[in-house]
Amino acid sequence: MPAVLHWFRHDLRLHDNAALHASLGRAEREGLAWLPIWWAGDRWSGDSPWGIPRAGVHRQAFLNQALADLSRSLQAMGSGLLVLRDPSPQVLIDLARSVGAVGLVAEDIAAPDEQAEVAALEAKGLAVQTVWQSSLLDPADLPWETHAVPDVFTAFRQGVEHAGVRAHEPLPAPTRCPPWPEALACPPPWSEPEALPPGAIDARSSFPYGQAAWHGGETAALAHLAQYLARDLPHTYKITRNQLQGNDFSSKWSPWLASGALSPRAALASLRTFEAERGANEGSYWLWFELLWRDHFRFMHRKHGRRLYRAQGLSSRPEHRAPMHNDMKFAHWCAGETGEPLVDAGMRELHHTGFLSNRMRQIVASHWMHGLGGDWRAGAAWFESQLLDLDVHSNTGNWLYIAGRGTDPRGGRAFDVARQAQQHDPDGVYQAMWQ
């Protein structure tokens, strides 16, 4: 019996997964076997051009937790998950031939490296069907064509809200699946390595993913969403979101959204139910606002593509050419040894735990570019390596925003570190915590 391959990418979940429904539907219609896989590709292996591992220890550990959770869910449906660590496209091509695959289905990701992965598979003769599903809003529902989506977020948000664009209802999780290919033995449930990096269960961490409630994977993601809403925390989100430390000052949805263990449509649907039952306010609105920001970064990738990754980004200003890269300054910044106490505290927290508040991300990024004269792409590469919630669209978009090389009309954000410390850590508690 021939098979269809399903490639899980940044959608490590069963709920609200349009690509998953597409591959299952094809297998059932055509009487095919169904083979779910996770393939590392280039995003999870090797070094960036800056000599930094593409995925550091925290990202790898969180991914392993998510893969183990997905594997258990698939096993419960009578299937399994084949984990392929070899980054070469040939490993997928060889697998497809061995099971007589008629094609592969996966989510569509509008980022250059991810598009190149698909192109490499197609170049070797594998038929690939991609399904767009990573945004909250469907691109077809927007009041603009892709090339005309406003570059400025405020215009985008106002246009979406004025047009009354709504997210579709999340799709249900499938409850059954076609048979595993006869030519391939079904693997046992995949489990993550027992050892976790230092910092995974650190009591100081704002996202202690070594604890069961914070594990990577769909099970913990949905449980976290439910408890966050049950405790009425959306109502205080806008008030607390700029704090630097703690488990509840922000939603903490981002690591699960980044891995795809949580769907943005599922998060919004639950938020709308919460608002209907307990009332809406500025805090709950701001969660929608942040999900729209996440969408905007994705639509900017669909519109501008690889241009976003140039040294000058979208800017045409001559001063936005690539600065001279200083390896020593970069090493000191990464290690939290710049001499700026607040910046250094943030960089130590990031390296030790894989997480950093949004406010601190802006402060340390601004200091790297505007204080130390560093290349935004090097800073983005360090974040890519370290962050549990690495989302290529948001990471690139936010670095360009702070650099003034993206779509924001204000021309960048240069933070006064001393003033930021006075406003957000007046008693020095955060700085003392990460000395």
Secondary structure, DSSP 4 states (H G I P E B T S, - for coil): --EEEEEESS---STT-HHHHHHHHHHHHHT-EEEEEEE-TGGGSSB-TTS-BSS-HHHHHHHHHHHHHHHHHHHHTT---EEE----HHHHHHHHHHTTEEEEEEEE--SHHHHHHHHHHHHTT--EEEEE-SSSS-GGGSSS-GGGS-SSHHHHHHHHHHHT--PPPPPPPPS--PPPPTTSPPPPPP---S---TTTT-TT-SS-TTSGGG-SSHHHHHHHHHHHHHTTGGGGHHHHTT-SS-SSSS---HHHHHHTSS-HHHHHHHHHHHHHHH---HHHHHHHHHHHHHHHHHHHHHHHGGGGGSTTTT---GGGSPPPP-HHHHHHHHHT-SS-HHHHHHHHHHHHHS---HHHHHHHHHIIIIIT---HHHHHHHHHHH-TT--HHHHHHHHHHHHT-SS-TT------HHHHHHHH-TT-HHHHHT-
